[in-house]
Amino acid sequence: MRLSQDIKPISYLKAKTADVINSVSENQRTIFITQNGEAKAVVQDIRSYENTQNTLNLLKLIIQSEHDIAKGKVTPQEEMFENLEKKLFN
């Protein structure tokens, strides 16, 4: 990641909005927008955003599963497959 190239002031975004949108779409690189020297926003292409959201959702499922295991909310593998077969083939 070359952050020096990916950090732009808000004035740059205002002046070159179309260029920024084209750049993030083509390069799939996130642009960080600053205002008064502080990071304030992120411009990201839609595919990268969707991938990030999907990754976060998977991590949430893993965490939820770990909590279920810790609470003993588990089903033995054999029982799970038996239940699945009953639902699929009956």
PyMOL Python script that loads the backbone (N, CA, C, O; Angstrom):
from pymol import cmd

cmd.read_pdbstr("""\
ATOM      1  N   MET A   1       0.847  -1.179   0.000  1.00  0.00           N
ATOM      2  CA  MET A   1       0.000   0.000   0.000  1.00  0.00           C
ATOM      3  C   MET A   1       0.888   1.236   0.000  1.00  0.00           C
ATOM      4  O   MET A   1       1.787   1.360   0.832  1.00  0.00           O
ATOM      5  N   ARG A   2       0.645   2.125  -0.907  1.00  0.00           N
ATOM      6  CA  ARG A   2       1.402   3.368  -0.991  1.00  0.00           C
ATOM      7  C   ARG A   2       0.512   4.501  -0.493  1.00  0.00           C
ATOM      8  O   ARG A   2      -0.127   5.202  -1.278  1.00  0.00           O
ATOM      9  N   LEU A   3       0.485   4.662   0.806  1.00  0.00           N
ATOM     10  CA  LEU A   3      -0.419   5.648   1.395  1.00  0.00           C
ATOM     11  C   LEU A   3      -0.136   7.063   0.923  1.00  0.00           C
ATOM     12  O   LEU A   3      -1.051   7.882   0.833  1.00  0.00           O
ATOM     13  N   SER A   4       1.109   7.357   0.623  1.00  0.00           N
ATOM     14  CA  SER A   4       1.422   8.717   0.174  1.00  0.00           C
ATOM     15  C   SER A   4       0.674   9.063  -1.109  1.00  0.00           C
ATOM     16  O   SER A   4       0.351  10.228  -1.341  1.00  0.00           O
ATOM     17  N   GLN A   5       0.399   8.074  -1.936  1.00  0.00           N
ATOM     18  CA  GLN A   5      -0.346   8.309  -3.170  1.00  0.00           C
ATOM     19  C   GLN A   5      -1.857   8.195  -2.954  1.00  0.00           C
ATOM     20  O   GLN A   5      -2.642   8.666  -3.776  1.00  0.00           O
ATOM     21  N   ASP A   6      -2.256   7.574  -1.858  1.00  0.00           N
ATOM     22  CA  ASP A   6      -3.666   7.302  -1.611  1.00  0.00           C
ATOM     23  C   ASP A   6      -4.316   8.299  -0.662  1.00  0.00           C
ATOM     24  O   ASP A   6      -5.506   8.178  -0.370  1.00  0.00           O
ATOM     25  N   ILE A   7      -3.576   9.264  -0.182  1.00  0.00           N
ATOM     26  CA  ILE A   7      -4.121  10.291   0.710  1.00  0.00           C
ATOM     27  C   ILE A   7      -4.214  11.598  -0.063  1.00  0.00           C
ATOM     28  O   ILE A   7      -3.222  12.096  -0.596  1.00  0.00           O
ATOM     29  N   LYS A   8      -5.417  12.139  -0.113  1.00  0.00           N
ATOM     30  CA  LYS A   8      -5.648  13.373  -0.867  1.00  0.00           C
ATOM     31  C   LYS A   8      -6.467  14.337  -0.014  1.00  0.00           C
ATOM     32  O   LYS A   8      -7.328  13.912   0.756  1.00  0.00           O
ATOM     33  N   PRO A   9      -6.197  15.635  -0.151  1.00  0.00           N
ATOM     34  CA  PRO A   9      -7.015  16.627   0.561  1.00  0.00           C
ATOM     35  C   PRO A   9      -8.390  16.748  -0.098  1.00  0.00           C
ATOM     36  O   PRO A   9      -8.567  16.412  -1.269  1.00  0.00           O
ATOM     37  N   ILE A  10      -9.330  17.221   0.662  1.00  0.00           N
ATOM     38  CA  ILE A  10     -10.692  17.372   0.146  1.00  0.00           C
ATOM     39  C   ILE A  10     -10.735  18.303  -1.057  1.00  0.00           C
ATOM     40  O   ILE A  10     -11.587  18.144  -1.932  1.00  0.00           O
ATOM     41  N   SER A  11      -9.828  19.271  -1.110  1.00  0.00           N
ATOM     42  CA  SER A  11      -9.789  20.176  -2.270  1.00  0.00           C
ATOM     43  C   SER A  11      -9.484  19.406  -3.553  1.00  0.00           C
ATOM     44  O   SER A  11     -10.004  19.739  -4.618  1.00  0.00           O
ATOM     45  N   TYR A  12      -8.645  18.378  -3.452  1.00  0.00           N
ATOM     46  CA  TYR A  12      -8.341  17.538  -4.616  1.00  0.00           C
ATOM     47  C   TYR A  12      -9.598  16.793  -5.059  1.00  0.00           C
ATOM     48  O   TYR A  12      -9.886  16.703  -6.253  1.00  0.00           O
ATOM     49  N   LEU A  13     -10.338  16.263  -4.098  1.00  0.00           N
ATOM     50  CA  LEU A  13     -11.585  15.556  -4.423  1.00  0.00           C
ATOM     51  C   LEU A  13     -12.588  16.496  -5.074  1.00  0.00           C
ATOM     52  O   LEU A  13     -13.256  16.122  -6.038  1.00  0.00           O
ATOM     53  N   LYS A  14     -12.696  17.703  -4.559  1.00  0.00           N
ATOM     54  CA  LYS A  14     -13.628  18.678  -5.132  1.00  0.00           C
ATOM     55  C   LYS A  14     -13.252  19.027  -6.568  1.00  0.00           C
ATOM     56  O   LYS A  14     -14.120  19.154  -7.432  1.00  0.00           O
ATOM     57  N   ALA A  15     -11.966  19.180  -6.814  1.00  0.00           N
ATOM     58  CA  ALA A  15     -11.505  19.600  -8.138  1.00  0.00           C
ATOM     59  C   ALA A  15     -11.482  18.453  -9.145  1.00  0.00           C
ATOM     60  O   ALA A  15     -11.650  18.678 -10.343  1.00  0.00           O
ATOM     61  N   LYS A  16     -11.276  17.232  -8.670  1.00  0.00           N
ATOM     62  CA  LYS A  16     -11.073  16.104  -9.588  1.00  0.00           C
ATOM     63  C   LYS A  16     -11.932  14.901  -9.213  1.00  0.00           C
ATOM     64  O   LYS A  16     -11.457  13.765  -9.215  1.00  0.00           O
ATOM     65  N   THR A  17     -13.188  15.153  -8.894  1.00  0.00           N
ATOM     66  CA  THR A  17     -14.073  14.079  -8.460  1.00  0.00           C
ATOM     67  C   THR A  17     -14.145  12.947  -9.485  1.00  0.00           C
ATOM     68  O   THR A  17     -14.007  11.778  -9.124  1.00  0.00           O
ATOM     69  N   ALA A  18     -14.356  13.277 -10.736  1.00  0.00           N
ATOM     70  CA  ALA A  18     -14.461  12.243 -11.773  1.00  0.00           C
ATOM     71  C   ALA A  18     -13.163  11.442 -11.873  1.00  0.00           C
ATOM     72  O   ALA A  18     -13.199  10.222 -12.030  1.00  0.00           O
ATOM     73  N   ASP A  19     -12.026  12.115 -11.784  1.00  0.00           N
ATOM     74  CA  ASP A  19     -10.737  11.415 -11.845  1.00  0.00           C
ATOM     75  C   ASP A  19     -10.572  10.458 -10.668  1.00  0.00           C
ATOM     76  O   ASP A  19     -10.085   9.340 -10.836  1.00  0.00           O
ATOM     77  N   VAL A  20     -10.976  10.897  -9.482  1.00  0.00           N
ATOM     78  CA  VAL A  20     -10.874  10.046  -8.294  1.00  0.00           C
ATOM     79  C   VAL A  20     -11.756   8.814  -8.456  1.00  0.00           C
ATOM     80  O   VAL A  20     -11.323   7.696  -8.174  1.00  0.00           O
ATOM     81  N   ILE A  21     -12.993   9.016  -8.909  1.00  0.00           N
ATOM     82  CA  ILE A  21     -13.906   7.891  -9.102  1.00  0.00           C
ATOM     83  C   ILE A  21     -13.347   6.918 -10.139  1.00  0.00           C
ATOM     84  O   ILE A  21     -13.369   5.706  -9.927  1.00  0.00           O
ATOM     85  N   ASN A  22     -12.853   7.434 -11.244  1.00  0.00           N
ATOM     86  CA  ASN A  22     -12.260   6.569 -12.268  1.00  0.00           C
ATOM     87  C   ASN A  22     -11.054   5.822 -11.735  1.00  0.00           C
ATOM     88  O   ASN A  22     -10.870   4.641 -12.029  1.00  0.00           O
ATOM     89  N   SER A  23     -10.233   6.500 -10.954  1.00  0.00           N
ATOM     90  CA  SER A  23      -9.023   5.890 -10.408  1.00  0.00           C
ATOM     91  C   SER A  23      -9.357   4.738  -9.463  1.00  0.00           C
ATOM     92  O   SER A  23      -8.782   3.656  -9.580  1.00  0.00           O
ATOM     93  N   VAL A  24     -10.280   4.961  -8.528  1.00  0.00           N
ATOM     94  CA  VAL A  24     -10.608   3.883  -7.585  1.00  0.00           C
ATOM     95  C   VAL A  24     -11.298   2.722  -8.299  1.00  0.00           C
ATOM     96  O   VAL A  24     -11.138   1.566  -7.907  1.00  0.00           O
ATOM     97  N   SER A  25     -12.063   3.029  -9.342  1.00  0.00           N
ATOM     98  CA  SER A  25     -12.730   1.963 -10.093  1.00  0.00           C
ATOM     99  C   SER A  25     -11.732   1.126 -10.878  1.00  0.00           C
ATOM    100  O   SER A  25     -11.825  -0.101 -10.893  1.00  0.00           O
ATOM    101  N   GLU A  26     -10.791   1.774 -11.522  1.00  0.00           N
ATOM    102  CA  GLU A  26      -9.808   1.063 -12.342  1.00  0.00           C
ATOM    103  C   GLU A  26      -8.763   0.332 -11.507  1.00  0.00           C
ATOM    104  O   GLU A  26      -8.419  -0.813 -11.802  1.00  0.00           O
ATOM    105  N   ASN A  27      -8.260   0.990 -10.467  1.00  0.00           N
ATOM    106  CA  ASN A  27      -7.147   0.447  -9.690  1.00  0.00           C
ATOM    107  C   ASN A  27      -7.580  -0.341  -8.465  1.00  0.00           C
ATOM    108  O   ASN A  27      -6.775  -1.047  -7.857  1.00  0.00           O
ATOM    109  N   GLN A  28      -8.847  -0.221  -8.104  1.00  0.00           N
ATOM    110  CA  GLN A  28      -9.372  -0.845  -6.885  1.00  0.00           C
ATOM    111  C   GLN A  28      -8.504  -0.500  -5.674  1.00  0.00           C
ATOM    112  O   GLN A  28      -8.211  -1.345  -4.828  1.00  0.00           O
ATOM    113  N   ARG A  29      -8.108   0.767  -5.624  1.00  0.00           N
ATOM    114  CA  ARG A  29      -7.333   1.280  -4.495  1.00  0.00           C
ATOM    115  C   ARG A  29      -8.180   2.306  -3.762  1.00  0.00           C
ATOM    116  O   ARG A  29      -8.831   3.150  -4.378  1.00  0.00           O
ATOM    117  N   THR A  30      -8.163   2.223  -2.470  1.00  0.00           N
ATOM    118  CA  THR A  30      -8.912   3.148  -1.641  1.00  0.00           C
ATOM    119  C   THR A  30      -8.185   4.481  -1.554  1.00  0.00           C
ATOM    120  O   THR A  30      -6.963   4.524  -1.406  1.00  0.00           O
ATOM    121  N   ILE A  31      -8.942   5.563  -1.646  1.00  0.00           N
ATOM    122  CA  ILE A  31      -8.383   6.910  -1.480  1.00  0.00           C
ATOM    123  C   ILE A  31      -8.883   7.461  -0.148  1.00  0.00           C
ATOM    124  O   ILE A  31     -10.079   7.423   0.140  1.00  0.00           O
ATOM    125  N   PHE A  32      -7.968   7.966   0.650  1.00  0.00           N
ATOM    126  CA  PHE A  32      -8.307   8.562   1.939  1.00  0.00           C
ATOM    127  C   PHE A  32      -8.359  10.078   1.755  1.00  0.00           C
ATOM    128  O   PHE A  32      -7.419  10.681   1.237  1.00  0.00           O
ATOM    129  N   ILE A  33      -9.447  10.676   2.177  1.00  0.00           N
ATOM    130  CA  ILE A  33      -9.645  12.113   2.011  1.00  0.00           C
ATOM    131  C   ILE A  33      -9.408  12.798   3.355  1.00  0.00           C
ATOM    132  O   ILE A  33      -9.937  12.387   4.388  1.00  0.00           O
ATOM    133  N   THR A  34      -8.602  13.848   3.310  1.00  0.00           N
ATOM    134  CA  THR A  34      -8.312  14.602   4.535  1.00  0.00           C
ATOM    135  C   THR A  34      -8.981  15.970   4.484  1.00  0.00           C
ATOM    136  O   THR A  34      -9.247  16.528   3.419  1.00  0.00           O
ATOM    137  N   GLN A  35      -9.239  16.478   5.668  1.00  0.00           N
ATOM    138  CA  GLN A  35      -9.764  17.840   5.802  1.00  0.00           C
ATOM    139  C   GLN A  35      -9.034  18.458   6.976  1.00  0.00           C
ATOM    140  O   GLN A  35      -9.041  17.915   8.080  1.00  0.00           O
ATOM    141  N   ASN A  36      -8.411  19.579   6.737  1.00  0.00           N
ATOM    142  CA  ASN A  36      -7.593  20.237   7.764  1.00  0.00           C
ATOM    143  C   ASN A  36      -6.538  19.291   8.331  1.00  0.00           C
ATOM    144  O   ASN A  36      -6.258  19.302   9.530  1.00  0.00           O
ATOM    145  N   GLY A  37      -5.963  18.478   7.459  1.00  0.00           N
ATOM    146  CA  GLY A  37      -4.877  17.591   7.857  1.00  0.00           C
ATOM    147  C   GLY A  37      -5.300  16.314   8.558  1.00  0.00           C
ATOM    148  O   GLY A  37      -4.442  15.514   8.932  1.00  0.00           O
ATOM    149  N   GLU A  38      -6.595  16.095   8.750  1.00  0.00           N
ATOM    150  CA  GLU A  38      -7.084  14.890   9.419  1.00  0.00           C
ATOM    151  C   GLU A  38      -7.861  14.022   8.448  1.00  0.00           C
ATOM    152  O   GLU A  38      -8.595  14.534   7.603  1.00  0.00           O
ATOM    153  N   ALA A  39      -7.702  12.710   8.565  1.00  0.00           N
ATOM    154  CA  ALA A  39      -8.467  11.776   7.730  1.00  0.00           C
ATOM    155  C   ALA A  39      -9.946  11.916   8.076  1.00  0.00           C
ATOM    156  O   ALA A  39     -10.329  11.854   9.244  1.00  0.00           O
ATOM    157  N   LYS A  40     -10.775  12.106   7.044  1.00  0.00           N
ATOM    158  CA  LYS A  40     -12.208  12.324   7.268  1.00  0.00           C
ATOM    159  C   LYS A  40     -13.092  11.363   6.494  1.00  0.00           C
ATOM    160  O   LYS A  40     -14.209  11.081   6.929  1.00  0.00           O
ATOM    161  N   ALA A  41     -12.627  10.848   5.353  1.00  0.00           N
ATOM    162  CA  ALA A  41     -13.480  10.005   4.530  1.00  0.00           C
ATOM    163  C   ALA A  41     -12.635   9.047   3.706  1.00  0.00           C
ATOM    164  O   ALA A  41     -11.421   9.199   3.574  1.00  0.00           O
ATOM    165  N   VAL A  42     -13.325   8.057   3.159  1.00  0.00           N
ATOM    166  CA  VAL A  42     -12.695   7.052   2.315  1.00  0.00           C
ATOM    167  C   VAL A  42     -13.507   6.946   1.028  1.00  0.00           C
ATOM    168  O   VAL A  42     -14.737   6.906   1.066  1.00  0.00           O
ATOM    169  N   VAL A  43     -12.818   6.901  -0.105  1.00  0.00           N
ATOM    170  CA  VAL A  43     -13.469   6.662  -1.391  1.00  0.00           C
ATOM    171  C   VAL A  43     -12.967   5.309  -1.870  1.00  0.00           C
ATOM    172  O   VAL A  43     -11.764   5.078  -1.990  1.00  0.00           O
ATOM    173  N   GLN A  44     -13.923   4.415  -2.142  1.00  0.00           N
ATOM    174  CA  GLN A  44     -13.577   3.034  -2.459  1.00  0.00           C
ATOM    175  C   GLN A  44     -14.483   2.545  -3.584  1.00  0.00           C
ATOM    176  O   GLN A  44     -15.648   2.934  -3.659  1.00  0.00           O
ATOM    177  N   ASP A  45     -13.949   1.691  -4.460  1.00  0.00           N
ATOM    178  CA  ASP A  45     -14.790   1.146  -5.527  1.00  0.00           C
ATOM    179  C   ASP A  45     -15.796   0.166  -4.933  1.00  0.00           C
ATOM    180  O   ASP A  45     -15.578  -0.387  -3.855  1.00  0.00           O
ATOM    181  N   ILE A  46     -16.888  -0.039  -5.641  1.00  0.00           N
ATOM    182  CA  ILE A  46     -17.996  -0.833  -5.108  1.00  0.00           C
ATOM    183  C   ILE A  46     -17.610  -2.284  -4.870  1.00  0.00           C
ATOM    184  O   ILE A  46     -18.054  -2.878  -3.888  1.00  0.00           O
ATOM    185  N   ARG A  47     -16.802  -2.869  -5.737  1.00  0.00           N
ATOM    186  CA  ARG A  47     -16.402  -4.272  -5.541  1.00  0.00           C
ATOM    187  C   ARG A  47     -15.579  -4.449  -4.277  1.00  0.00           C
ATOM    188  O   ARG A  47     -15.789  -5.397  -3.521  1.00  0.00           O
ATOM    189  N   SER A  48     -14.651  -3.545  -4.049  1.00  0.00           N
ATOM    190  CA  SER A  48     -13.848  -3.617  -2.824  1.00  0.00           C
ATOM    191  C   SER A  48     -14.727  -3.438  -1.597  1.00  0.00           C
ATOM    192  O   SER A  48     -14.549  -4.124  -0.590  1.00  0.00           O
ATOM    193  N   TYR A  49     -15.676  -2.515  -1.686  1.00  0.00           N
ATOM    194  CA  TYR A  49     -16.597  -2.298  -0.570  1.00  0.00           C
ATOM    195  C   TYR A  49     -17.410  -3.569  -0.294  1.00  0.00           C
ATOM    196  O   TYR A  49     -17.542  -3.988   0.856  1.00  0.00           O
ATOM    197  N   GLU A  50     -17.955  -4.178  -1.355  1.00  0.00           N
ATOM    198  CA  GLU A  50     -18.732  -5.403  -1.184  1.00  0.00           C
ATOM    199  C   GLU A  50     -17.873  -6.516  -0.588  1.00  0.00           C
ATOM    200  O   GLU A  50     -18.331  -7.245   0.291  1.00  0.00           O
ATOM    201  N   ASN A  51     -16.635  -6.651  -1.058  1.00  0.00           N
ATOM    202  CA  ASN A  51     -15.728  -7.663  -0.506  1.00  0.00           C
ATOM    203  C   ASN A  51     -15.458  -7.419   0.968  1.00  0.00           C
ATOM    204  O   ASN A  51     -15.421  -8.358   1.763  1.00  0.00           O
ATOM    205  N   THR A  52     -15.271  -6.169   1.330  1.00  0.00           N
ATOM    206  CA  THR A  52     -15.043  -5.824   2.737  1.00  0.00           C
ATOM    207  C   THR A  52     -16.259  -6.188   3.578  1.00  0.00           C
ATOM    208  O   THR A  52     -16.122  -6.768   4.655  1.00  0.00           O
ATOM    209  N   GLN A  53     -17.450  -5.848   3.087  1.00  0.00           N
ATOM    210  CA  GLN A  53     -18.671  -6.171   3.818  1.00  0.00           C
ATOM    211  C   GLN A  53     -18.864  -7.676   3.951  1.00  0.00           C
ATOM    212  O   GLN A  53     -19.256  -8.156   5.014  1.00  0.00           O
ATOM    213  N   ASN A  54     -18.595  -8.422   2.889  1.00  0.00           N
ATOM    214  CA  ASN A  54     -18.706  -9.884   2.946  1.00  0.00           C
ATOM    215  C   ASN A  54     -17.722 -10.476   3.943  1.00  0.00           C
ATOM    216  O   ASN A  54     -18.061 -11.397   4.687  1.00  0.00           O
ATOM    217  N   THR A  55     -16.502  -9.946   3.957  1.00  0.00           N
ATOM    218  CA  THR A  55     -15.496 -10.413   4.913  1.00  0.00           C
ATOM    219  C   THR A  55     -15.941 -10.145   6.342  1.00  0.00           C
ATOM    220  O   THR A  55     -15.811 -11.010   7.209  1.00  0.00           O
ATOM    221  N   LEU A  56     -16.461  -8.956   6.588  1.00  0.00           N
ATOM    222  CA  LEU A  56     -16.945  -8.626   7.933  1.00  0.00           C
ATOM    223  C   LEU A  56     -18.090  -9.536   8.354  1.00  0.00           C
ATOM    224  O   LEU A  56     -18.153  -9.966   9.505  1.00  0.00           O
ATOM    225  N   ASN A  57     -18.999  -9.830   7.423  1.00  0.00           N
ATOM    226  CA  ASN A  57     -20.116 -10.720   7.744  1.00  0.00           C
ATOM    227  C   ASN A  57     -19.625 -12.122   8.084  1.00  0.00           C
ATOM    228  O   ASN A  57     -20.139 -12.747   9.011  1.00  0.00           O
ATOM    229  N   LEU A  58     -18.633 -12.624   7.344  1.00  0.00           N
ATOM    230  CA  LEU A  58     -18.068 -13.932   7.658  1.00  0.00           C
ATOM    231  C   LEU A  58     -17.395 -13.939   9.027  1.00  0.00           C
ATOM    232  O   LEU A  58     -17.526 -14.900   9.785  1.00  0.00           O
ATOM    233  N   LEU A  59     -16.679 -12.872   9.337  1.00  0.00           N
ATOM    234  CA  LEU A  59     -16.038 -12.785  10.656  1.00  0.00           C
ATOM    235  C   LEU A  59     -17.074 -12.745  11.773  1.00  0.00           C
ATOM    236  O   LEU A  59     -16.863 -13.326  12.838  1.00  0.00           O
ATOM    237  N   LYS A  60     -18.193 -12.060  11.536  1.00  0.00           N
ATOM    238  CA  LYS A  60     -19.275 -12.041  12.527  1.00  0.00           C
ATOM    239  C   LYS A  60     -19.836 -13.440  12.749  1.00  0.00           C
ATOM    240  O   LYS A  60     -20.124 -13.823  13.883  1.00  0.00           O
ATOM    241  N   LEU A  61     -19.993 -14.207  11.666  1.00  0.00           N
ATOM    242  CA  LEU A  61     -20.478 -15.583  11.795  1.00  0.00           C
ATOM    243  C   LEU A  61     -19.500 -16.452  12.592  1.00  0.00           C
ATOM    244  O   LEU A  61     -19.909 -17.278  13.408  1.00  0.00           O
ATOM    245  N   ILE A  62     -18.223 -16.256  12.345  1.00  0.00           N
ATOM    246  CA  ILE A  62     -17.210 -17.015  13.085  1.00  0.00           C
ATOM    247  C   ILE A  62     -17.275 -16.681  14.565  1.00  0.00           C
ATOM    248  O   ILE A  62     -17.228 -17.576  15.408  1.00  0.00           O
ATOM    249  N   ILE A  63     -17.384 -15.400  14.884  1.00  0.00           N
ATOM    250  CA  ILE A  63     -17.461 -14.984  16.289  1.00  0.00           C
ATOM    251  C   ILE A  63     -18.718 -15.548  16.944  1.00  0.00           C
ATOM    252  O   ILE A  63     -18.670 -16.029  18.075  1.00  0.00           O
ATOM    253  N   GLN A  64     -19.846 -15.487  16.229  1.00  0.00           N
ATOM    254  CA  GLN A  64     -21.097 -16.032  16.753  1.00  0.00           C
ATOM    255  C   GLN A  64     -20.948 -17.536  16.999  1.00  0.00           C
ATOM    256  O   GLN A  64     -21.418 -18.051  18.013  1.00  0.00           O
ATOM    257  N   SER A  65     -20.296 -18.231  16.074  1.00  0.00           N
ATOM    258  CA  SER A  65     -20.076 -19.670  16.228  1.00  0.00           C
ATOM    259  C   SER A  65     -19.195 -19.965  17.434  1.00  0.00           C
ATOM    260  O   SER A  65     -19.454 -20.907  18.182  1.00  0.00           O
ATOM    261  N   GLU A  66     -18.170 -19.170  17.620  1.00  0.00           N
ATOM    262  CA  GLU A  66     -17.294 -19.361  18.777  1.00  0.00           C
ATOM    263  C   GLU A  66     -18.056 -19.153  20.084  1.00  0.00           C
ATOM    264  O   GLU A  66     -17.827 -19.873  21.056  1.00  0.00           O
ATOM    265  N   HIS A  67     -18.961 -18.173  20.115  1.00  0.00           N
ATOM    266  CA  HIS A  67     -19.782 -17.945  21.310  1.00  0.00           C
ATOM    267  C   HIS A  67     -20.715 -19.131  21.548  1.00  0.00           C
ATOM    268  O   HIS A  67     -20.888 -19.565  22.687  1.00  0.00           O
ATOM    269  N   ASP A  68     -21.313 -19.653  20.485  1.00  0.00           N
ATOM    270  CA  ASP A  68     -22.188 -20.822  20.615  1.00  0.00           C
ATOM    271  C   ASP A  68     -21.420 -22.021  21.157  1.00  0.00           C
ATOM    272  O   ASP A  68     -21.922 -22.742  22.019  1.00  0.00           O
ATOM    273  N   ILE A  69     -20.211 -22.237  20.659  1.00  0.00           N
ATOM    274  CA  ILE A  69     -19.388 -23.348  21.141  1.00  0.00           C
ATOM    275  C   ILE A  69     -19.064 -23.162  22.612  1.00  0.00           C
ATOM    276  O   ILE A  69     -19.147 -24.112  23.391  1.00  0.00           O
ATOM    277  N   ALA A  70     -18.698 -21.955  22.999  1.00  0.00           N
ATOM    278  CA  ALA A  70     -18.368 -21.681  24.405  1.00  0.00           C
ATOM    279  C   ALA A  70     -19.566 -21.916  25.325  1.00  0.00           C
ATOM    280  O   ALA A  70     -19.398 -22.314  26.478  1.00  0.00           O
ATOM    281  N   LYS A  71     -20.776 -21.670  24.815  1.00  0.00           N
ATOM    282  CA  LYS A  71     -21.997 -21.874  25.608  1.00  0.00           C
ATOM    283  C   LYS A  71     -22.510 -23.314  25.525  1.00  0.00           C
ATOM    284  O   LYS A  71     -23.507 -23.662  26.159  1.00  0.00           O
ATOM    285  N   GLY A  72     -21.825 -24.141  24.743  1.00  0.00           N
ATOM    286  CA  GLY A  72     -22.234 -25.528  24.603  1.00  0.00           C
ATOM    287  C   GLY A  72     -23.390 -25.730  23.645  1.00  0.00           C
ATOM    288  O   GLY A  72     -24.005 -26.796  23.638  1.00  0.00           O
ATOM    289  N   LYS A  73     -23.694 -24.736  22.844  1.00  0.00           N
ATOM    290  CA  LYS A  73     -24.779 -24.845  21.860  1.00  0.00           C
ATOM    291  C   LYS A  73     -24.238 -25.491  20.589  1.00  0.00           C
ATOM    292  O   LYS A  73     -24.047 -24.831  19.568  1.00  0.00           O
ATOM    293  N   VAL A  74     -23.995 -26.793  20.679  1.00  0.00           N
ATOM    294  CA  VAL A  74     -23.443 -27.519  19.539  1.00  0.00           C
ATOM    295  C   VAL A  74     -24.279 -28.762  19.265  1.00  0.00           C
ATOM    296  O   VAL A  74     -24.978 -29.259  20.149  1.00  0.00           O
ATOM    297  N   THR A  75     -24.203 -29.255  18.048  1.00  0.00           N
ATOM    298  CA  THR A  75     -24.866 -30.484  17.643  1.00  0.00           C
ATOM    299  C   THR A  75     -23.793 -31.434  17.131  1.00  0.00           C
ATOM    300  O   THR A  75     -22.980 -31.049  16.291  1.00  0.00           O
ATOM    301  N   PRO A  76     -23.779 -32.664  17.624  1.00  0.00           N
ATOM    302  CA  PRO A  76     -22.787 -33.616  17.115  1.00  0.00           C
ATOM    303  C   PRO A  76     -22.929 -33.774  15.602  1.00  0.00           C
ATOM    304  O   PRO A  76     -24.027 -33.676  15.053  1.00  0.00           O
ATOM    305  N   GLN A  77     -21.819 -34.016  14.952  1.00  0.00           N
ATOM    306  CA  GLN A  77     -21.777 -34.091  13.493  1.00  0.00           C
ATOM    307  C   GLN A  77     -22.750 -35.134  12.948  1.00  0.00           C
ATOM    308  O   GLN A  77     -23.482 -34.867  11.995  1.00  0.00           O
ATOM    309  N   GLU A  78     -22.757 -36.311  13.551  1.00  0.00           N
ATOM    310  CA  GLU A  78     -23.636 -37.380  13.064  1.00  0.00           C
ATOM    311  C   GLU A  78     -25.101 -36.953  13.122  1.00  0.00           C
ATOM    312  O   GLU A  78     -25.861 -37.184  12.182  1.00  0.00           O
ATOM    313  N   GLU A  79     -25.483 -36.337  14.220  1.00  0.00           N
ATOM    314  CA  GLU A  79     -26.865 -35.882  14.393  1.00  0.00           C
ATOM    315  C   GLU A  79     -27.211 -34.803  13.368  1.00  0.00           C
ATOM    316  O   GLU A  79     -28.310 -34.799  12.813  1.00  0.00           O
ATOM    317  N   MET A  80     -26.286 -33.903  13.124  1.00  0.00           N
ATOM    318  CA  MET A  80     -26.522 -32.835  12.161  1.00  0.00           C
ATOM    319  C   MET A  80     -26.757 -33.402  10.761  1.00  0.00           C
ATOM    320  O   MET A  80     -27.668 -32.965  10.058  1.00  0.00           O
ATOM    321  N   PHE A  81     -25.926 -34.389  10.352  1.00  0.00           N
ATOM    322  CA  PHE A  81     -26.083 -34.980   9.027  1.00  0.00           C
ATOM    323  C   PHE A  81     -27.376 -35.797   8.940  1.00  0.00           C
ATOM    324  O   PHE A  81     -28.033 -35.801   7.900  1.00  0.00           O
ATOM    325  N   GLU A  82     -27.740 -36.478  10.010  1.00  0.00           N
ATOM    326  CA  GLU A  82     -29.009 -37.222  10.017  1.00  0.00           C
ATOM    327  C   GLU A  82     -30.185 -36.262   9.840  1.00  0.00           C
ATOM    328  O   GLU A  82     -31.084 -36.519   9.039  1.00  0.00           O
ATOM    329  N   ASN A  83     -30.180 -35.172  10.576  1.00  0.00           N
ATOM    330  CA  ASN A  83     -31.255 -34.179  10.459  1.00  0.00           C
ATOM    331  C   ASN A  83     -31.296 -33.581   9.063  1.00  0.00           C
ATOM    332  O   ASN A  83     -32.375 -33.363   8.511  1.00  0.00           O
ATOM    333  N   LEU A  84     -30.153 -33.318   8.499  1.00  0.00           N
ATOM    334  CA  LEU A  84     -30.076 -32.748   7.156  1.00  0.00           C
ATOM    335  C   LEU A  84     -30.624 -33.731   6.114  1.00  0.00           C
ATOM    336  O   LEU A  84     -31.374 -33.342   5.219  1.00  0.00           O
ATOM    337  N   GLU A  85     -30.245 -34.998   6.238  1.00  0.00           N
ATOM    338  CA  GLU A  85     -30.742 -36.018   5.306  1.00  0.00           C
ATOM    339  C   GLU A  85     -32.259 -36.154   5.408  1.00  0.00           C
ATOM    340  O   GLU A  85     -32.934 -36.301   4.389  1.00  0.00           O
ATOM    341  N   LYS A  86     -32.797 -36.108   6.612  1.00  0.00           N
ATOM    342  CA  LYS A  86     -34.254 -36.203   6.790  1.00  0.00           C
ATOM    343  C   LYS A  86     -34.962 -35.044   6.088  1.00  0.00           C
ATOM    344  O   LYS A  86     -35.995 -35.233   5.445  1.00  0.00           O
ATOM    345  N   LYS A  87     -34.399 -33.855   6.216  1.00  0.00           N
ATOM    346  CA  LYS A  87     -35.019 -32.686   5.587  1.00  0.00           C
ATOM    347  C   LYS A  87     -34.907 -32.738   4.073  1.00  0.00           C
ATOM    348  O   LYS A  87     -35.828 -32.327   3.367  1.00  0.00           O
ATOM    349  N   LEU A  88     -33.793 -33.236   3.571  1.00  0.00           N
ATOM    350  CA  LEU A  88     -33.570 -33.250   2.136  1.00  0.00           C
ATOM    351  C   LEU A  88     -34.294 -34.376   1.414  1.00  0.00           C
ATOM    352  O   LEU A  88     -34.729 -34.203   0.276  1.00  0.00           O
ATOM    353  N   PHE A  89     -34.427 -35.517   2.057  1.00  0.00           N
ATOM    354  CA  PHE A  89     -34.921 -36.693   1.357  1.00  0.00           C
ATOM    355  C   PHE A  89     -36.296 -37.149   1.831  1.00  0.00           C
ATOM    356  O   PHE A  89     -36.760 -38.206   1.404  1.00  0.00           O
ATOM    357  N   ASN A  90     -36.951 -36.405   2.681  1.00  0.00           N
ATOM    358  CA  ASN A  90     -38.300 -36.763   3.121  1.00  0.00           C
ATOM    359  C   ASN A  90     -39.302 -35.719   2.741  1.00  0.00           C
ATOM    360  O   ASN A  90     -40.488 -35.865   3.037  1.00  0.00           O
TER     361      ASN A  90
END
""", "prot")
cmd.dss("prot")
cmd.show_as("cartoon", "prot")
cmd.util.cbc("prot")
cmd.orient("prot")
